[in-house]
Amino acid sequence: MFHILNADPQPNVYQMWFAVQPGPLWITRTTWNDLCARVISVDEAKGPAPYYGNPEVLADIYTAEGFLKQRGSVISAAGTYKTWRQIAEPYWAKQRPSPV
């Protein structure tokens, strides 16, 4: 469904976020079917990599077709390496206005 970007070793969400700034970060959860998320904010880092003090991560959740399912959802377990995968920006993303 989504094009997962290969990474070795697999980064956590914080590492993905800081690596792509100031660009957008799109992710999917390994247990999600047909859902993805655009990370819209990560609180200030208060510790060293790779966990950066576990700041809160917020994201807008979308269906595979690009319909907004939930705005400003807290991304749980952002520091884990097994749960989240970075994906290429979905084809429909440029057709949507950026979140405020």
C-alpha positions in Angstrom: 0.0 0.0 0.0 2.7 2.5 1.0 6.3 2.7 -0.1 8.3 2.0 3.0 11.7 3.6 2.9 14.4 1.1 3.7 16.8 2.0 6.5 19.5 -0.1 8.1 19.6 0.1 11.0 15.9 0.9 11.5 15.5 4.3 13.2 12.9 5.3 15.7 10.4 8.2 15.1 12.6 10.7 16.8 15.6 9.9 14.6 13.4 10.0 11.5 12.0 13.4 12.5 15.4 15.0 13.2 16.8 13.5 10.0 14.2 15.1 7.7 13.8 18.5 9.2 12.6 20.9 8.0 10.7 18.5 5.6 7.6 16.5 6.2 7.7 13.0 7.9 5.3 10.3 6.8 5.1 7.1 8.8 3.0 4.0 9.2 2.7 1.6 12.1 3.6 -2.1 11.5 0.2 -3.1 12.8 -1.8 -0.6 10.8 -3.7 -1.7 7.6 -4.3 1.1 5.1 -3.4 4.0 7.5 -0.5 6.4 7.6 0.4 9.5 9.6 2.0 12.8 8.9 4.1 13.9 11.9 3.1 17.5 12.6 5.2 18.2 15.7 7.7 16.8 18.1 8.3 18.6 21.4 11.7 20.0 22.2 14.4 17.5 22.6 15.5 17.4 26.2 18.0 14.5 26.0 20.6 12.9 23.7 19.9 10.7 20.7 18.4 8.3 20.0 15.5 9.0 22.4 15.9 12.8 22.9 14.2 12.7 26.3 11.1 11.1 24.8 9.3 14.2 23.6 5.7 14.1 22.7 5.0 13.4 19.0 1.7 14.5 17.3 0.5 13.4 13.9 -2.5 13.6 11.6 -3.7 10.1 10.7 -4.9 9.4 7.2 -6.5 6.5 5.3 -4.6 5.1 2.3 -6.9 7.1 0.1 -6.0 10.4 1.8 -9.0 11.0 4.0 -8.2 12.5 7.4 -9.1 10.1 10.1 -7.8 11.9 13.2 -6.0 15.2 13.7 -3.3 15.8 16.3 -3.1 12.2 17.5 -0.4 11.3 20.0 2.1 8.8 18.5 2.8 6.2 21.2 6.0 4.3 21.5 7.9 6.8 19.3 11.2 5.6 20.7 10.8 2.0 19.6 12.5 0.5 16.6 10.0 -2.2 15.8 6.7 -0.3 15.6 7.1 2.6 13.1 8.3 2.7 9.5 9.1 5.8 7.4 7.2 5.9 4.2 7.5 8.0 1.0 5.1 10.9 0.9 1.7 9.5 -0.4 0.8 10.5 -4.0 -2.2 12.5 -2.7 -0.3 14.5 0.0 0.6 17.4 -2.3 -3.1 17.8 -3.1 -3.9 18.6 0.5 -3.2 21.8 2.3 -0.4 21.6 5.0 -1.6 21.3 8.6 -1.5 24.5 10.6 
